[in-house]
Amino acid sequence: VATLLQLASATAALGHGGQRYRPRLLLARRGSFDEPARTESPVAMGAPLVADPAHLAAVQRGLEAVMHGPTG
Protein backbone atom coordinates (compact mmCIF):
# COMPACT_ATOMS: atom_id res chain seq x y z
CA VAL A 1 0.00 0.00 0.00
CA ALA A 2 1.33 3.43 -0.94
CA THR A 3 0.11 6.93 -0.17
CA LEU A 4 -0.57 9.51 -2.88
CA LEU A 5 2.53 11.42 -1.79
CA GLN A 6 4.68 8.29 -2.19
CA LEU A 7 3.27 7.67 -5.68
CA ALA A 8 3.88 11.31 -6.66
CA SER A 9 7.42 11.15 -5.29
CA ALA A 10 8.19 7.95 -7.23
CA THR A 11 6.78 9.38 -10.46
CA ALA A 12 8.77 12.59 -10.00
CA ALA A 13 11.94 10.55 -9.43
CA LEU A 14 11.43 8.93 -12.83
CA GLY A 15 11.31 12.38 -14.40
CA HIS A 16 14.40 13.56 -12.50
CA GLY A 17 16.69 10.77 -13.64
CA GLY A 18 16.05 8.58 -10.61
CA GLN A 19 16.87 11.27 -8.02
CA ARG A 20 14.33 11.65 -5.22
CA TYR A 21 13.74 15.02 -3.57
CA ARG A 22 12.14 15.86 -0.25
CA PRO A 23 8.50 16.81 -0.89
CA ARG A 24 7.54 20.43 -0.24
CA LEU A 25 4.35 22.40 -0.35
CA LEU A 26 5.73 25.86 -1.08
CA LEU A 27 7.97 27.05 -3.88
CA ALA A 28 8.75 30.32 -2.08
CA ARG A 29 7.76 32.25 1.01
CA ARG A 30 7.96 35.78 2.31
CA GLY A 31 7.68 37.34 5.75
CA SER A 32 5.41 40.16 4.58
CA PHE A 33 4.07 41.62 1.35
CA ASP A 34 6.84 44.21 1.07
CA GLU A 35 9.63 41.60 1.28
CA PRO A 36 10.87 39.70 -1.77
CA ALA A 37 9.95 36.04 -1.93
CA ARG A 38 12.65 33.61 -0.75
CA THR A 39 12.78 30.46 -2.83
CA GLU A 40 14.04 27.23 -1.37
CA SER A 41 16.19 24.84 -3.34
CA PRO A 42 15.06 21.22 -3.62
CA VAL A 43 16.75 18.87 -1.14
CA ALA A 44 17.94 15.57 -2.61
CA MET A 45 17.15 12.41 -0.64
CA GLY A 46 20.03 9.96 -0.98
CA ALA A 47 21.66 8.65 -4.12
CA PRO A 48 19.74 8.23 -7.39
CA LEU A 49 17.71 5.02 -7.53
CA VAL A 50 18.82 4.02 -11.02
CA ALA A 51 21.09 0.98 -11.40
CA ASP A 52 21.12 1.08 -15.20
CA PRO A 53 20.43 4.32 -17.12
CA ALA A 54 19.13 2.26 -20.07
CA HIS A 55 16.33 0.90 -17.87
CA LEU A 56 15.36 4.41 -16.77
CA ALA A 57 15.35 5.58 -20.40
CA ALA A 58 13.05 2.69 -21.36
CA VAL A 59 10.60 3.55 -18.56
CA GLN A 60 10.67 7.25 -19.50
CA ARG A 61 9.98 6.41 -23.16
CA GLY A 62 7.07 4.22 -22.07
CA LEU A 63 5.59 6.97 -19.91
CA GLU A 64 5.94 9.46 -22.75
CA ALA A 65 4.29 7.05 -25.20
CA VAL A 66 1.34 6.59 -22.84
CA MET A 67 0.73 10.35 -22.81
CA HIS A 68 1.80 11.39 -26.32
CA GLY A 69 1.70 8.23 -28.43
CA PRO A 70 -0.92 7.60 -31.13
CA THR A 71 -3.09 5.52 -28.77
CA GLY A 72 -2.30 7.51 -25.60
All heavy atoms as an XYZ file, in Angstrom:
521
protein
N       0.850     -1.170      0.000
C       0.000      0.000      0.000
C       0.896      1.233      0.000
O       1.873      1.290      0.743
C      -0.921      0.004      1.242
C      -1.725      1.263      1.313
C      -1.802     -1.210      1.247
N       0.559      2.192     -0.841
C       1.334      3.429     -0.940
C       0.389      4.623     -0.826
O      -0.757      4.570     -1.262
C       2.076      3.479     -2.261
N       0.898      5.702     -0.264
C       0.111      6.930     -0.174
C       0.225      7.695     -1.492
O       1.108      7.414     -2.321
C       0.612      7.832      0.969
O       1.928      8.295      0.640
C       0.640      7.081      2.292
N      -0.637      8.672     -1.682
C      -0.570      9.508     -2.885
C       0.747     10.261     -2.957
O       1.321     10.427     -4.041
C      -1.747     10.474     -2.910
C      -3.119      9.828     -3.094
C      -4.216     10.875     -3.005
C      -3.191      9.094     -4.411
N       1.256     10.704     -1.809
C       2.529     11.422     -1.792
C       3.678     10.504     -2.202
O       4.582     10.915     -2.935
C       2.787     12.012     -0.402
C       4.019     12.891     -0.266
C       3.975     14.057     -1.245
C       4.134     13.414      1.156
N       3.652      9.247     -1.785
C       4.680      8.294     -2.193
C       4.622      8.024     -3.691
O       5.658      7.934     -4.357
C       4.535      6.989     -1.411
C       4.910      7.113      0.055
C       4.519      5.891      0.855
O       3.488      5.284      0.601
N       5.347      5.540      1.824
N       3.414      7.889     -4.237
C       3.272      7.675     -5.677
C       3.762      8.891     -6.464
O       4.441      8.750     -7.485
C       1.820      7.360     -6.032
C       1.285      6.025     -5.523
C      -0.219      5.935     -5.762
C       2.008      4.881     -6.189
N       3.427     10.081     -5.993
C       3.879     11.305     -6.663
C       5.396     11.423     -6.590
O       6.053     11.812     -7.565
C       3.212     12.525     -6.032
N       5.975     11.080     -5.453
C       7.425     11.145     -5.292
C       8.126     10.158     -6.221
O       9.147     10.488     -6.843
C       7.793     10.862     -3.836
O       9.183     10.884     -3.651
N       7.593      8.958     -6.339
C       8.188      7.948     -7.227
C       8.091      8.373     -8.688
O       9.045      8.220     -9.457
C       7.500      6.603     -7.020
N       6.958      8.927     -9.080
C       6.778      9.380    -10.458
C       7.711     10.546    -10.761
O       8.325     10.609    -11.830
C       5.312      9.788    -10.700
O       4.475      8.672    -10.382
C       5.084     10.193    -12.138
N       7.855     11.459     -9.815
C       8.768     12.593     -9.997
C      10.213     12.108    -10.116
O      10.992     12.657    -10.901
C       8.632     13.580     -8.849
N      10.574     11.087     -9.347
C      11.940     10.550     -9.427
C      12.227     10.007    -10.826
O      13.346     10.139    -11.324
C      12.147      9.465     -8.377
N      11.243      9.404    -11.458
C      11.435      8.926    -12.833
C      11.741     10.082    -13.770
O      12.562      9.966    -14.680
C      10.201      8.173    -13.318
C       9.927      6.840    -12.656
C       8.571      6.300    -13.108
C      11.033      5.859    -12.954
N      11.079     11.211    -13.560
C      11.310     12.377    -14.404
C      12.618     13.097    -14.112
O      13.147     13.813    -14.948
N      13.166     12.890    -12.902
C      14.403     13.557    -12.499
C      15.610     12.625    -12.577
O      16.575     12.777    -11.836
C      14.281     14.094    -11.067
C      13.380     15.260    -10.943
N      12.217     15.208    -10.227
C      13.453     16.507    -11.450
C      11.612     16.371    -10.289
N      12.336     17.174    -11.035
N      15.548     11.648    -13.443
C      16.694     10.770    -13.639
C      16.940      9.811    -12.490
O      18.066      9.362    -12.290
N      15.912      9.513    -11.716
C      16.051      8.577    -10.609
C      16.358      9.238     -9.279
O      16.428      8.570     -8.256
N      16.560     10.551     -9.268
C      16.867     11.267     -8.023
C      15.578     11.639     -7.302
O      14.689     12.224     -7.895
C      17.669     12.537     -8.314
C      18.012     13.342     -7.082
C      18.914     12.585     -6.120
O      19.995     12.161     -6.498
N      18.471     12.403     -4.903
N      15.483     11.267     -6.040
C      14.329     11.646     -5.218
C      14.645     12.938     -4.478
O      15.778     13.185     -4.090
C      14.014     10.547     -4.207
C      13.471      9.312     -4.870
C      13.143      8.215     -3.883
N      12.704      8.716     -2.606
C      13.043      8.173     -1.437
N      13.798      7.120     -1.391
N      12.609      8.684     -0.313
N      13.612     13.774     -4.307
C      13.741     15.024     -3.567
C      12.717     15.046     -2.447
O      11.636     14.467     -2.567
C      13.522     16.228     -4.493
C      14.637     16.397     -5.497
C      14.539     15.861     -6.776
C      15.797     17.064     -5.156
C      15.571     15.990     -7.690
C      16.829     17.202     -6.065
C      16.708     16.664     -7.321
O      17.735     16.802     -8.221
N      13.065     15.735     -1.365
C      12.136     15.865     -0.251
C      10.904     16.639     -0.726
O      11.025     17.710     -1.323
C      12.800     16.617      0.905
C      11.895     16.734      2.112
C      12.523     17.486      3.256
N      13.815     16.929      3.579
C      14.787     17.627      4.164
N      14.608     18.891      4.465
N      15.936     17.069      4.433
N       9.719     16.103     -0.478
C       8.495     16.814     -0.892
C       8.366     18.149     -0.167
O       8.792     18.294      0.983
C       7.365     15.870     -0.464
C       7.999     14.545     -0.280
C       9.414     14.807      0.121
N       7.784     19.121     -0.859
C       7.544     20.426     -0.241
C       6.234     20.992     -0.770
O       5.809     20.678     -1.873
C       8.694     21.380     -0.496
C       8.981     21.578     -1.961
C      10.221     22.370     -2.168
N      10.450     22.495     -3.601
C      11.177     23.418     -4.141
N      11.762     24.309     -3.397
N      11.332     23.471     -5.439
N       5.637     21.818      0.023
C       4.349     22.398     -0.346
C       4.478     23.790     -0.941
O       3.607     24.228     -1.668
C       3.432     22.459      0.882
C       3.038     21.113      1.468
C       2.222     21.313      2.735
C       2.273     20.285      0.462
N       5.557     24.481     -0.621
C       5.725     25.855     -1.078
C       6.950     25.989     -1.961
O       8.002     25.418     -1.665
C       5.902     26.798      0.116
C       4.773     26.834      1.132
C       5.172     27.696      2.307
C       3.511     27.333      0.496
N       6.823     26.755     -3.033
C       7.971     27.051     -3.878
C       8.786     28.191     -3.267
O      10.010     28.191     -3.298
C       7.507     27.441     -5.288
C       8.598     27.874     -6.251
C       9.555     26.708     -6.508
C       7.998     28.329     -7.558
N       8.090     29.160     -2.680
C       8.752     30.322     -2.082
C       7.891     30.838     -0.932
O       6.712     30.515     -0.840
C       8.948     31.420     -3.128
N       8.517     31.627     -0.077
C       7.755     32.246      1.007
C       8.334     33.621      1.298
O       9.462     33.929      0.962
C       7.772     31.361      2.250
C       9.132     31.062      2.779
C       9.033     30.174      3.967
N      10.283     29.474      4.147
C      10.611     28.808      5.209
N       9.751     28.739      6.200
N      11.757     28.202      5.301
N       7.523     34.432      1.934
C       7.956     35.778      2.306
C       7.387     36.109      3.676
O       6.323     35.634      4.052
C       7.537     36.806      1.267
C       6.046     36.916      1.070
C       5.650     37.982      0.082
N       5.977     37.504     -1.246
C       5.935     38.242     -2.325
N       5.560     39.481     -2.257
N       6.235     37.754     -3.491
N       8.108     36.951      4.419
C       7.681     37.339      5.755
C       6.503     38.295      5.716
O       5.604     38.222      6.551
N       6.511     39.209      4.744
C       5.408     40.157      4.579
C       5.323     40.536      3.110
O       6.176     40.179      2.310
C       5.634     41.398      5.455
O       6.781     42.100      5.026
N       4.287     41.284      2.754
C       4.066     41.620      1.348
C       5.145     42.517      0.766
O       5.364     42.516     -0.438
C       2.696     42.281      1.167
C       1.580     41.301      1.313
C       0.737     41.345      2.416
C       1.368     40.320      0.368
C      -0.291     40.432      2.553
C       0.342     39.402      0.493
C      -0.493     39.456      1.602
N       5.822     43.303      1.604
C       6.845     44.207      1.070
C       8.227     43.557      0.987
O       9.166     44.176      0.525
C       6.908     45.498      1.888
C       7.198     45.245      3.361
O       7.114     44.097      3.803
O       7.492     46.229      4.064
N       8.359     42.319      1.389
C       9.627     41.599      1.278
C       9.634     40.750      0.004
O       8.598     40.243     -0.400
C       9.823     40.655      2.472
C      10.031     41.338      3.784
C      10.235     40.332      4.901
O      10.560     39.160      4.609
O      10.059     40.712      6.061
N      10.805     40.592     -0.601
C      10.873     39.699     -1.772
C      10.689     38.241     -1.330
O      11.029     37.873     -0.204
C      12.273     39.943     -2.335
C      13.064     40.521     -1.217
C      12.081     41.224     -0.317
N      10.170     37.457     -2.222
C       9.955     36.039     -1.926
C      11.300     35.320     -1.866
O      12.193     35.574     -2.673
C       9.063     35.403     -2.989
N      11.439     34.428     -0.895
C      12.650     33.611     -0.755
C      12.325     32.215     -1.259
O      11.461     31.539     -0.712
C      13.092     33.549      0.701
C      13.540     34.878      1.266
C      14.070     34.692      2.677
N      13.190     33.872      3.498
C      12.418     34.324      4.477
N      12.408     35.596      4.768
N      11.652     33.504      5.162
N      13.006     31.810     -2.312
C      12.785     30.463     -2.834
C      13.699     29.491     -2.101
O      14.782     29.869     -1.648
C      13.054     30.384     -4.345
O      14.404     30.776     -4.576
C      12.116     31.284     -5.117
N      13.253     28.271     -2.004
C      14.044     27.233     -1.367
C      14.449     26.210     -2.411
O      13.633     25.774     -3.225
C      13.237     26.574     -0.254
C      12.895     27.542      0.866
C      12.151     26.859      1.998
O      12.090     25.616      2.019
O      11.643     27.577      2.852
N      15.692     25.830     -2.397
C      16.188     24.836     -3.343
C      15.700     23.454     -2.948
O      15.567     23.151     -1.761
C      17.718     24.842     -3.370
O      18.184     26.092     -3.787
N      15.451     22.595     -3.932
C      15.061     21.220     -3.616
C      16.173     20.509     -2.851
O      17.357     20.748     -3.092
C      14.841     20.568     -4.978
C      14.809     21.672     -5.963
C      15.489     22.848     -5.356
N      15.784     19.633     -1.934
C      16.754     18.874     -1.136
C      16.722     17.419     -1.605
O      15.690     16.752     -1.507
C      16.409     18.960      0.363
C      17.363     18.123      1.192
C      16.410     20.413      0.828
N      17.854     16.952     -2.128
C      17.939     15.569     -2.614
C      17.895     14.605     -1.437
O      18.408     14.893     -0.357
C      19.223     15.372     -3.405
N      17.253     13.458     -1.667
C      17.150     12.412     -0.644
C      17.962     11.206     -1.095
O      17.474     10.366     -1.854
C      15.685     12.012     -0.440
C      14.829     13.099      0.130
S      13.065     12.711      0.207
C      13.001     11.041      0.750
N      19.196     11.117     -0.667
C      20.026      9.961     -0.985
C      20.519      9.951     -2.418
O      20.359     10.904     -3.169
N      21.112      8.833     -2.772
C      21.663      8.655     -4.119
C      20.538      8.333     -5.102
O      19.481      7.852     -4.703
C      22.677      7.518     -4.105
N      20.753      8.609     -6.387
C      19.742      8.232     -7.392
C      19.431      6.739     -7.329
O      20.290      5.927     -7.005
C      20.400      8.605     -8.719
C      21.379      9.667     -8.365
C      21.880      9.304     -6.984
N      18.195      6.386     -7.648
C      17.713      5.020     -7.529
C      17.924      4.185     -8.783
O      17.397      3.091     -8.876
C      16.214      5.049     -7.198
C      15.824      5.808     -5.943
C      14.310      5.885     -5.829
C      16.426      5.158     -4.728
N      18.680      4.686     -9.723
C      18.818      4.022    -11.020
C      20.087      3.180    -11.051
O      21.191      3.689    -10.865
C      18.861      5.062    -12.156
C      19.074      4.401    -13.491
C      17.596      5.864    -12.150
N      19.939      1.868    -11.275
C      21.092      0.983    -11.396
C      21.629      1.003    -12.825
O      22.833      0.948    -13.042
C      20.715     -0.438    -10.999
N      20.727      1.105    -13.791
C      21.120      1.080    -15.199
C      20.373      2.200    -15.933
O      19.143      2.153    -16.037
C      20.780     -0.276    -15.812
C      21.273     -0.426    -17.240
O      21.724      0.571    -17.842
O      21.196     -1.547    -17.757
N      21.086      3.211    -16.423
C      20.427      4.316    -17.122
C      19.579      3.869    -18.313
O      18.600      4.520    -18.660
C      21.585      5.205    -17.581
C      22.697      4.889    -16.647
C      22.530      3.432    -16.297
N      19.921      2.756    -18.936
C      19.125      2.259    -20.069
C      17.737      1.838    -19.601
O      16.751      2.027    -20.319
C      19.833      1.093    -20.748
N      17.638      1.277    -18.406
C      16.331      0.895    -17.872
C      15.476      2.130    -17.605
O      14.281      2.153    -17.921
C      16.490      0.092    -16.579
C      17.116     -1.246    -16.787
N      17.608     -1.996    -15.760
C      17.345     -1.969    -17.914
C      18.109     -3.125    -16.225
N      17.952     -3.127    -17.536
N      16.093      3.170    -17.016
C      15.362      4.414    -16.768
C      14.880      5.017    -18.083
O      13.731      5.446    -18.182
C      16.240      5.418    -16.022
C      15.618      6.796    -15.810
C      14.381      6.709    -14.921
C      16.624      7.758    -15.243
N      15.727      5.019    -19.093
C      15.345      5.582    -20.397
C      14.170      4.813    -20.994
O      13.260      5.420    -21.573
C      16.539      5.566    -21.352
N      14.156      3.493    -20.833
C      13.046      2.689    -21.360
C      11.744      3.024    -20.639
O      10.685      3.145    -21.270
C      13.359      1.205    -21.223
N      11.807      3.188    -19.330
C      10.603      3.545    -18.563
C      10.125      4.937    -18.964
O       8.923      5.162    -19.168
C      10.877      3.471    -17.050
C       9.722      4.047    -16.252
C      11.139      2.031    -16.632
N      11.045      5.886    -19.106
C      10.666      7.249    -19.504
C      10.038      7.262    -20.895
O       9.053      7.970    -21.123
C      11.882      8.177    -19.448
C      12.321      8.480    -18.030
C      13.607      9.285    -17.986
O      14.449      9.212    -18.885
N      13.758     10.057    -16.925
N      10.579      6.491    -21.827
C       9.979      6.414    -23.165
C       8.568      5.826    -23.089
O       7.657      6.271    -23.783
C      10.851      5.575    -24.104
C      12.069      6.291    -24.623
C      12.744      5.537    -25.763
N      13.033      4.144    -25.449
C      14.153      3.703    -24.889
N      15.099      4.552    -24.569
N      14.320      2.406    -24.651
N       8.397      4.811    -22.247
C       7.066      4.220    -22.075
C       6.074      5.198    -21.503
O       4.928      5.284    -21.967
N       6.484      5.969    -20.498
C       5.587      6.967    -19.912
C       5.224      8.045    -20.929
O       4.078      8.508    -20.993
C       6.227      7.591    -18.670
C       6.357      6.674    -17.456
C       7.216      7.355    -16.381
C       5.006      6.314    -16.906
N       6.206      8.454    -21.721
C       5.939      9.458    -22.751
C       4.985      8.911    -23.813
O       4.068      9.604    -24.270
C       7.241      9.904    -23.393
C       7.050     11.037    -24.388
C       8.345     11.560    -24.935
O       9.412     11.317    -24.357
O       8.286     12.232    -25.977
N       5.170      7.649    -24.184
C       4.287      7.048    -25.196
C       2.850      6.936    -24.686
O       1.906      7.103    -25.463
C       4.815      5.674    -25.592
N       2.695      6.672    -23.413
C       1.338      6.594    -22.842
C       0.622      7.943    -22.971
O      -0.562      8.001    -23.265
C       1.406      6.161    -21.358
C       0.089      6.408    -20.651
C       1.788      4.698    -21.265
N       1.365      9.024    -22.768
C       0.734     10.350    -22.814
C       0.675     10.935    -24.234
O      -0.287     11.617    -24.569
C       1.514     11.328    -21.919
C       1.444     10.985    -20.446
S      -0.241     10.954    -19.809
C      -0.731     12.640    -20.022
N       1.705     10.699    -25.042
C       1.802     11.390    -26.322
C       1.802     10.463    -27.534
O       1.956     10.940    -28.659
C       3.062     12.263    -26.341
C       3.096     13.270    -25.242
N       2.248     14.362    -25.196
C       3.845     13.345    -24.122
C       2.505     15.066    -24.107
N       3.455     14.460    -23.430
N       1.690      9.176    -27.314
C       1.703      8.231    -28.432
C       0.364      8.260    -29.185
O      -0.612      8.890    -28.750
N       0.298      7.580    -30.301
C      -0.919      7.598    -31.126
C      -2.135      7.003    -30.424
O      -3.265      7.359    -30.739
C      -0.539      6.786    -32.366
C       0.666      6.015    -32.003
C       1.343      6.767    -30.906
N      -1.942      6.106    -29.475
C      -3.085      5.524    -28.766
C      -3.179      6.022    -27.323
O      -3.942      5.483    -26.532
C      -2.982      3.991    -28.756
O      -1.763      3.601    -28.104
C      -3.033      3.428    -30.167
N      -2.348      7.034    -26.971
C      -2.299      7.510    -25.595
C      -3.383      8.459    -25.208
O      -4.360      8.777    -25.712
